[in-house]
């Protein structure tokens, strides 16, 4: 027993160390994805400075790669023949569609960068208005809190043809730099991102960014609303919550569970041993661990992690939405790591209710556990059809079960990869459904919470390029199916 107890203490101490390093790196301005990638590459024992240096090195390498691509595209632009924007656009998309799977990502990067450079409305060398005027600091490159305020009223650069249906929305819940936002914005006609803190709609305090061409007038909040505080989401915890723990919200959807039981035992022992006389330093340490691991008070001086059904409640999903047979609690939490908070996205989508009172035709790319679909359903917008692209078999089953449970009257078509959405496949879908009213997408991830990211963009860049490709094709095809 003594050896087992010693092993548990070692595991807990190791977890403390990893969490401290993670928090330190986050406070230095690195993103969660950059930190996770660095720790995976260099190990949990690596020093903070070593991890920081590795992240900087990755950023520098990525910057060099971008400059090389830019120089190459500019050179090709100088050497190539003059073409109209329309003919160039369609030739590039056809060339991309006909490419084989092994070369698609590299081709996509050059195609979309070149498209952006060819557009007079958002050329590479032009200043980006929404990035000027005190956004972030000169050194860190990250957006400050005040830059995440909600954008109200019409946005100047969403007008004319860009403001017309089909509508699109791409949501990113990973905290990325202003340069990354400028990068991904350029691929969507330079649309300015709209930043929202989900704390305005739920007990989740998370900075989110959305690129979209939706109207911004006559939005409304979905009802009934999701819990606005941890206490609202888990009422039983109020009986045990100490006055010195001032948390009202969780800061992320945490899926790290290694050694969590040992951590809770160690924290509980620290509290009991203090006999009610915890020092300010000890309280600060305990709060730090609670925030990192999403721990809540489940008994007198007892802490435990948020459970899947509690996380579902905070994110605005139906009870037991992710409760598939054979899926354990950690995997259920992981499936929600990059999921939309449905009240937040519903606020943006609420304008569609008046525009499409009879229902929507939706192309849902990287559907995950169905956040956009659930948000539309909560708004009372009928779903005429949903063509859902999702690689995870588990996530597809979760969405399919929800569709059946809610007795949707429309058609659900599920595809297991975006590579299936080539031109001929899209044409078949257009013939069947007459087109789409909304193309929605978000962070790509597996049901275990895994995701691959580009160090600059903060997301899987190849998956994002695929979203842009399909959206451009849908918008160009829509004119022929009116």
ZIDA-V374646 format. One record per residue. N is the residue number from 1. RES is the residue in one small letter. SS is DSSP state (a for helix, b for strand, c for the rest). PHI is phi as a letter, one per 30 degrees, with the letter a starting at -180 (* if undefined). PSI is psi in radians with two decimals (* if undefined). Layout:
# ZIDA-V374646
<<N,RES,SS,PHI,PSI> <N,RES,SS,PHI,PSI>>
This chain:
# ZIDA-V374646
<<1,x,c,*,-0.68> <2,x,a,d,-0.70> <3,x,a,d,-0.69> <4,x,a,d,-0.72> <5,x,a,d,-0.69> <6,x,a,d,-0.70> <7,x,a,d,-0.74> <8,x,a,d,-0.70> <9,x,a,d,-0.67> <10,x,a,d,-0.76> <11,x,a,d,-0.75> <12,x,a,d,-0.74> <13,x,a,d,-0.69> <14,x,a,d,-0.71> <15,x,a,d,-0.71> <16,x,a,e,-0.83> <17,x,a,d,-0.78> <18,x,a,d,-0.74> <19,x,a,d,-0.70> <20,x,a,d,-0.76> <21,x,a,d,-0.73> <22,x,a,d,-0.83> <23,x,a,d,-0.74> <24,x,a,e,-0.79> <25,x,a,d,-0.65> <26,x,a,d,-0.70> <27,x,a,d,-0.41> <28,x,c,d,-0.14> <29,x,c,j,0.03> <30,x,c,d,2.70> <31,x,c,d,2.84> <32,x,a,e,-0.68> <33,x,a,d,-0.71> <34,x,a,d,-0.75> <35,x,a,d,-0.80> <36,x,a,d,-0.75> <37,x,a,d,-0.69> <38,x,a,d,-0.77> <39,x,a,d,-0.68> <40,x,a,d,-0.64> <41,x,a,d,-0.68> <42,x,a,c,-0.10> <43,x,c,j,2.76> <44,x,c,d,-0.32> <45,x,c,d,-0.15> <46,x,c,d,2.53> <47,x,c,d,2.72> <48,x,a,e,-0.78> <49,x,a,d,-0.66> <50,x,a,d,-0.75> <51,x,a,d,-0.74> <52,x,a,d,-0.76> <53,x,a,d,-0.67> <54,x,a,d,-0.64> <55,x,a,d,-0.77> <56,x,a,e,-0.73> <57,x,a,d,-0.70> <58,x,a,d,-0.70> <59,x,a,d,-0.78> <60,x,a,d,-0.77> <61,x,a,d,-0.71> <62,x,a,d,-0.69> <63,x,a,d,-0.75> <64,x,a,d,-0.74> <65,x,a,d,-0.73> <66,x,a,d,-0.76> <67,x,a,d,-0.66> <68,x,a,d,-0.73> <69,x,a,d,-0.73> <70,x,a,d,-0.79> <71,x,a,d,-0.73> <72,x,a,d,-0.78> <73,x,a,d,-0.64> <74,x,a,d,-0.70> <75,x,a,d,-0.79> <76,x,a,d,-0.64> <77,x,a,d,-0.64> <78,x,a,d,-0.64> <79,x,a,d,-0.47> <80,x,c,d,2.90> <81,x,c,d,2.75> <82,x,c,d,2.28> <83,x,c,b,2.79> <84,x,c,d,2.70> <85,x,a,d,-0.65> <86,x,a,d,-0.87> <87,x,a,d,-0.68> <88,x,a,d,-0.78> <89,x,a,e,-0.84> <90,x,a,d,-0.61> <91,x,a,d,-0.72> <92,x,a,d,-0.73> <93,x,a,d,-0.70> <94,x,a,d,-0.72> <95,x,a,d,-0.70> <96,x,a,d,-0.78> <97,x,a,d,-0.61> <98,x,c,d,-0.08> <99,x,c,d,2.75> <100,x,c,d,2.84> <101,x,a,d,-0.59> <102,x,a,d,-0.37> <103,x,a,c,-0.04> <104,x,a,d,-0.73> <105,x,a,d,-0.85> <106,x,a,d,-0.70> <107,x,a,d,-0.74> <108,x,a,e,-0.75> <109,x,a,e,-0.77> <110,x,a,d,-0.69> <111,x,a,d,-0.89> <112,x,a,d,-0.59> <113,x,a,d,-0.72> <114,x,a,d,-0.69> <115,x,a,e,-0.77> <116,x,a,d,-0.75> <117,x,a,d,-0.48> <118,x,a,d,-0.28> <119,x,c,d,2.20> <120,x,c,d,-0.34> <121,x,c,d,-0.38> <122,x,c,b,0.99> <123,x,c,d,2.70> <124,x,c,e,-0.72> <125,x,c,d,-0.07> <126,x,c,d,2.56> <127,x,c,d,2.59> <128,x,c,c,1.91> <129,x,a,e,-0.68> <130,x,a,d,-0.16> <131,x,a,c,-0.13> <132,x,c,c,2.78> <133,x,c,i,1.00> <134,x,c,i,0.47> <135,x,c,d,1.98> <136,x,c,i,-2.99> <137,x,c,c,2.87> <138,x,c,d,-0.45> <139,x,c,c,-0.69> <140,x,c,d,-0.50> <141,x,c,i,0.13> <142,x,c,c,2.66> <143,x,c,d,2.45> <144,x,c,d,2.96> <145,x,a,e,-0.75> <146,x,a,d,-0.30> <147,x,a,d,0.02> <148,x,a,c,0.31> <149,x,c,d,2.69> <150,x,c,d,2.44> <151,x,c,d,2.10> <152,x,c,c,2.57> <153,x,c,i,3.03> <154,x,c,d,2.54> <155,x,c,c,2.35> <156,x,c,e,-0.59> <157,x,c,c,0.17> <158,x,c,c,1.62> <159,x,c,a,3.05> <160,x,a,i,-2.41> <161,x,a,d,-0.59> <162,x,a,d,-0.52> <163,x,a,d,-0.09> <164,x,c,d,2.71> <165,x,c,d,2.76> <166,x,c,d,2.51> <167,x,b,d,2.69> <168,x,b,b,2.69> <169,x,b,a,2.22> <170,x,b,b,2.07> <171,x,b,c,2.37> <172,x,b,b,2.06> <173,x,c,c,0.15> <174,x,c,c,2.35> <175,x,c,d,1.97> <176,x,c,b,2.96> <177,x,c,d,2.87> <178,x,a,d,-0.59> <179,x,a,d,-0.66> <180,x,a,d,-0.71> <181,x,a,d,-0.70> <182,x,a,d,-0.69> <183,x,a,d,-0.94> <184,x,a,d,-0.49> <185,x,a,d,-0.66> <186,x,a,d,-0.53> <187,x,c,d,-0.25> <188,x,c,c,0.96> <189,x,c,h,0.41> <190,x,c,i,0.32> <191,x,c,e,2.30> <192,x,c,d,2.35> <193,x,c,d,2.62> <194,x,b,c,2.16> <195,x,b,c,2.35> <196,x,b,b,2.44> <197,x,b,c,2.11> <198,x,a,d,-0.16> <199,x,a,d,-0.44> <200,x,a,d,-0.30> <201,x,c,b,-0.11> <202,x,c,a,-3.08> <203,x,c,d,0.12> <204,x,b,c,2.11> <205,x,c,c,1.65> <206,x,c,b,2.27> <207,x,b,d,2.20> <208,x,b,b,2.60> <209,x,b,b,2.47> <210,x,b,b,2.28> <211,x,b,c,2.11> <212,x,b,a,2.87> <213,x,c,c,0.40> <214,x,c,d,2.61> <215,x,c,d,2.72> <216,x,c,c,-0.06> <217,x,c,d,2.65> <218,x,c,i,0.64> <219,x,c,d,2.76> <220,x,c,a,2.80> <221,x,c,d,2.44> <222,x,c,d,2.51> <223,x,c,b,2.59> <224,x,c,d,2.60> <225,x,c,d,2.74> <226,x,c,d,2.84> <227,x,c,e,2.40> <228,x,c,c,-0.25> <229,x,c,b,2.90> <230,x,a,d,-0.70> <231,x,a,d,-0.66> <232,x,a,d,-0.65> <233,x,a,d,-0.59> <234,x,c,b,1.37> <235,x,a,e,-0.55> <236,x,a,d,-0.36> <237,x,a,d,-0.31> <238,x,a,d,-0.44> <239,x,a,d,-0.36> <240,x,c,c,-0.07> <241,x,c,d,2.06> <242,x,c,d,2.65> <243,x,c,d,-0.47> <244,x,c,d,-0.18> <245,x,c,c,1.78> <246,x,c,c,0.20> <247,x,c,d,2.41> <248,x,c,c,-0.34> <249,x,c,b,2.76> <250,x,b,c,2.68> <251,x,c,c,-0.19> <252,x,c,a,2.99> <253,x,c,c,1.67> <254,x,c,d,2.27> <255,x,c,c,0.09> <256,x,c,d,2.06> <257,x,c,b,-0.04> <258,x,c,d,2.12> <259,x,c,i,0.27> <260,x,a,d,-0.64> <261,x,a,d,-0.75> <262,x,a,d,-0.66> <263,x,a,d,-0.78> <264,x,a,d,-0.69> <265,x,a,d,-0.74> <266,x,a,d,-0.75> <267,x,a,d,-0.72> <268,x,a,d,-0.70> <269,x,a,d,-0.70> <270,x,a,e,-0.73> <271,x,a,d,-0.79> <272,x,a,d,-0.72> <273,x,a,d,-0.41> <274,x,a,d,-0.29> <275,x,c,h,0.78> <276,x,c,i,0.16> <277,x,c,b,0.92> <278,x,c,d,2.33> <279,x,c,d,2.84> <280,x,a,d,-0.65> <281,x,a,d,-0.77> <282,x,a,d,-0.72> <283,x,a,d,-0.75> <284,x,a,d,-0.70> <285,x,a,d,-0.74> <286,x,a,d,-0.76> <287,x,a,d,-0.67> <288,x,a,e,-0.81> <289,x,a,d,-0.65> <290,x,a,d,-0.72> <291,x,a,d,-0.71> <292,x,a,d,-0.62> <293,x,a,c,0.13> <294,x,c,h,0.92> <295,x,b,c,2.48> <296,x,b,b,2.89> <297,x,b,d,2.04> <298,x,b,c,-0.01> <299,x,b,a,3.14> <300,x,c,d,2.00> <301,x,c,i,0.46> <302,x,b,b,2.32> <303,x,b,c,2.63> <304,x,b,a,2.78> <305,x,b,d,2.71> <306,x,c,e,2.41> <307,x,c,d,2.78> <308,x,a,e,-0.75> <309,x,a,d,-0.53> <310,x,a,d,-0.68> <311,x,a,d,-0.69> <312,x,a,e,-0.74> <313,x,a,d,-0.76> <314,x,a,d,-0.66> <315,x,a,d,-0.09> <316,x,c,i,0.52> <317,x,c,c,2.75> <318,x,c,d,2.67> <319,x,c,d,2.35> <320,x,c,i,0.46> <321,x,c,e,-0.67> <322,x,c,c,0.17> <323,x,c,d,1.24> <324,x,c,d,2.64> <325,x,c,d,2.23> <326,x,c,i,-0.08> <327,x,c,c,2.04> <328,x,c,d,2.87> <329,x,a,e,-0.80> <330,x,a,e,-0.69> <331,x,a,d,-0.57> <332,x,a,d,-0.75> <333,x,a,d,-0.75> <334,x,a,d,-0.62> <335,x,a,d,-0.40> <336,x,c,c,0.03> <337,x,c,e,-0.78> <338,x,c,c,0.34> <339,x,c,d,2.64> <340,x,c,d,2.49> <341,x,c,d,1.99> <342,x,a,d,-0.50> <343,x,a,d,-0.66> <344,x,a,d,-0.88> <345,x,a,d,-0.51> <346,x,a,d,-0.59> <347,x,a,d,-0.73> <348,x,a,d,-0.66> <349,x,a,d,-0.18> <350,x,c,d,-0.43> <351,x,c,d,-0.34> <352,x,a,d,-0.29> <353,x,a,d,-0.72> <354,x,a,d,-0.54> <355,x,a,d,-0.63> <356,x,c,b,1.20> <357,x,c,d,-0.41> <358,x,c,c,-0.11> <359,x,c,k,2.90> <360,x,b,c,2.58> <361,x,b,c,2.07> <362,x,b,c,2.32> <363,x,b,c,1.92> <364,x,b,c,1.94> <365,x,b,c,2.24> <366,x,c,h,1.07> <367,x,c,d,-0.44> <368,x,c,i,-2.28> <369,x,c,c,0.28> <370,x,c,i,0.56> <371,x,a,d,-0.78> <372,x,a,d,-0.73> <373,x,a,d,-0.73> <374,x,a,d,-0.67> <375,x,a,d,-0.79> <376,x,a,d,-0.69> <377,x,a,d,-0.72> <378,x,a,d,-0.51> <379,x,c,d,-0.16> <380,x,c,i,0.41> <381,x,c,c,2.04> <382,x,c,d,2.51> <383,x,b,c,1.75> <384,x,b,d,-0.76> <385,x,b,a,2.59> <386,x,b,b,2.03> <387,x,b,c,1.88> <388,x,b,c,2.20> <389,x,b,c,2.04> <390,x,c,a,2.15> <391,x,c,d,-0.56> <392,x,c,d,2.15> <393,x,a,d,-0.66> <394,x,a,d,-0.83> <395,x,a,d,-0.66> <396,x,a,d,-0.71> <397,x,a,d,-0.67> <398,x,a,d,-0.80> <399,x,a,d,-0.72> <400,x,a,d,-0.70> <401,x,a,d,-0.73> <402,x,a,d,-0.72> <403,x,a,e,-0.77> <404,x,a,d,-0.73> <405,x,a,d,-0.67> <406,x,c,d,0.03> <407,x,c,h,0.89> <408,x,c,d,2.43> <409,x,c,d,-0.25> <410,x,c,d,-2.92> <411,x,b,c,2.28> <412,x,b,c,2.07> <413,x,b,c,2.10> <414,x,b,c,2.26> <415,x,b,c,2.47> <416,x,c,c,0.21> <417,x,c,a,2.46> <418,x,a,d,-0.34> <419,x,a,d,-0.31> <420,x,a,d,-0.28> <421,x,c,d,1.04> <422,x,c,d,3.08> <423,x,a,e,-0.80> <424,x,a,d,-0.65> <425,x,a,d,-0.72> <426,x,a,d,-0.67> <427,x,a,d,-0.69> <428,x,a,d,-0.71> <429,x,a,d,-0.65> <430,x,a,d,-0.71> <431,x,a,d,-0.63> <432,x,a,d,-0.77> <433,x,a,c,-0.13> <434,x,c,i,0.20> <435,x,c,j,-2.97> <436,x,c,b,2.56> <437,x,c,c,-0.45> <438,x,b,b,2.29> <439,x,b,c,1.97> <440,x,b,b,2.51> <441,x,b,a,2.90> <442,x,c,a,-2.93> <443,x,c,e,2.24> <444,x,c,d,2.34> <445,x,c,a,2.82> <446,x,c,d,2.95> <447,x,c,d,-0.31> <448,x,c,d,0.18> <449,x,c,i,0.02> <450,x,c,d,2.56> <451,x,c,a,2.60> <452,x,c,c,2.44> <453,x,c,b,2.64> <454,x,c,d,2.31> <455,x,c,e,-0.46> <456,x,c,d,-0.78> <457,x,c,d,-0.32> <458,x,c,i,0.22> <459,x,c,a,3.04> <460,x,c,d,1.80> <461,x,a,d,-0.67> <462,x,a,d,-0.64> <463,x,a,d,-0.64> <464,x,a,d,-0.74> <465,x,a,d,-0.64> <466,x,a,d,-0.72> <467,x,a,e,-0.80> <468,x,a,d,-0.76> <469,x,a,e,-0.87> <470,x,a,d,-0.74> <471,x,a,d,-0.81> <472,x,a,d,-0.71> <473,x,a,d,-0.76> <474,x,a,d,-0.79> <475,x,a,d,-0.61> <476,x,a,d,-0.60> <477,x,a,d,-0.48> <478,x,a,e,-0.59> <479,x,a,d,-0.44> <480,x,a,d,-0.07> <481,x,a,b,0.39> <482,x,c,d,*>>
